[in-house]
C-alpha cells in the first residue's frame, strides 16, 4: 500500500513539472562559415543531392559532354597488372558501367561509373564493398550523355 502511494506521489510530482519544461525561447544556430561556402560552391557545379530518376540514354546516338559528378574507386596501388586485373574483374560483374584507369606516380587507380548524384555512387559502393577492398567515392569530372 505504501509503495502504491509513493508511486502515485512520484507520478503527480513529475506530471506537474512536465508543464514547466515546455518554455518558449530562441534558438541560436552556430555554424562554421565554411559550410555556407561549400554549399554555394556545390550549387555552382550542378551536383545533385538525391538520385536522378532520368531514363537511360543510348550512348551510341547521344552527345558526350563533361560535368562534375562522382566516381567510385575500386583499386589504388603501384602494381599495373593488379589494376588491370581489378578492372577486368569489375567489367565481368558490371558490364554496363564504364571503368577508368589513371596513373599518378606511384599509383594506378581504377574508378568506375559516371554518377550525377552522390546517392547513386553510394548505392554502387555499398554493393562493391563485399567484392573489392578500400572502396571510396570521389568527386571529379565525369562523362554525361545527352
Number of C-alpha atoms within 10 A of each C-alpha: 6 7 8 9 10 11 12 11 12 12 11 11 11 10 11 11 10 9 9 8 8 8 7 6 6 6 6 6 6 6 8 8 8 9 10 11 10 11 10 11 12 14 10 10 11 13 18 16 12 11 14 12 6 6 6 8 12 10 11 8 9 11 12 11 11 12 16 20 23 25 29 23 23 24 24 22 14 15 12 14 10 15 22 17 12 16 21 13 13 20 15 10 10 12 9 9 11 15 20 13 16 12 14 8 8 9 15 20 21 23 23 25 20 24 27 25 20 20 16 18 22 17 11 16 20 11 10 18 13 9 12 15 12 10 17 16 17 13 15 14 16 17 18 18 16 12
